[in-house]
């Protein structure tokens, strides 16, 4: 039993909290928010989505199934820009899904692309990293929902003088085909087309965030670490 209740999460999504695994700082554990059960999530949906089984509203189970399919049907190189999944563990907050925790070379938890862009802007280094991710997505035809900026993290390396360089962007959530067919079962031309749309959408989301910042609008609730990421 992994004890999480007395710890502070380092980040949160819409339905889950993220904790550093107390037994392994290179891993994180995602658990459902205690104030938002799967029953409540189903009730919040309109007809006909509220007729789906409860299991379809479990983000951890959905992520585990998607990650298992990536391992089974895709080459291992697909994980160059995707965090790995290590399965389920029992915690004092319910069953938690354990995943690779992306950290910078100084040990700090990597910032989301959303937080990085908001704090540092769209540097040439960042533009290059986005393009490398885009080419990876197209090469592997990775099945995913929209590449939301808070579901991508920016892993950085520091040199002796403290200067930073982006090593890679890593997708930590939002994988899996949104339609009825799993991504690997679609015809190849459909896989390429869907991957291309996700890449186009990523560029659009970056432009929208930068526009919001330039016009003085706030960045929204999600995508920022709760602390400086040194834990």
Buried (B, 14 or more C-beta within 10 A) or exposed (E): EBEBEEBEBBBBBEBBBBBBBBEEEEBBBBBBBEEEBBEEBBEEEEEEEEEEEEEEBBBBBBBBEBBEBBEEEBEEEBBEBBBBBBEBBEBEBEBBBBBBBBBBEEEBBBBBBBBBBBEEEBEEBBEEBBEBBBEBBBEBBBBBBBBBBBBBBBBBEBEEEEEBEBBBBBBBBBBBBEEEEBBBEBEEEBBBEBBBEBBEBBEEBBEEBBEBBEEEEEBEEBBBBBEEBEB
